[in-house]
């Protein structure tokens, strides 16, 4: 009887942090100054811990001064996320973590070109569909850029995003 109770306890405790998928790839729609749409890859490196990488871009235009200036921002971000279950809902987890972003703006005008490096805490929710190989997440990433980048966009930016991924 003791062995049965011990085995049942271990199975329940192990299932509390069991991941619903190992890897996923998809698309992230961001709200920040350095990303609007991008590719997203997430991999679990431990049962509760995952790494997420995003390669994104965002087009800009500005007509405040004489003429119209256009530039494109390309960013690469990486974050560690520690996941926790939410109640008894299979596949539904919340997470916290932090990461780093490199963003580069390309333009014919020097005022709109430059490299920016930022750090961010992250938090959000992740849901893996039970009956299909898809996962969805929503996150917040308030980002502090520690290098100036382009003259008009540096400092602190509130960023968030929605991600849809195929799991495997």
Beta strands, then each sheet from edge to edge (+ up, - down):
strand 1: 23-30
strand 2: 37-44
strand 3: 49-62
strand 4: 69-85
strand 5: 92-106
strand 6: 114-128
strand 7: 134-140
strand 8: 143-145
strand 9: 156-157
strand 10: 160-167
sheet 1: 9+ 8- 6+ 5- 4+ 3- 2+ 1- 10+ 7-
end
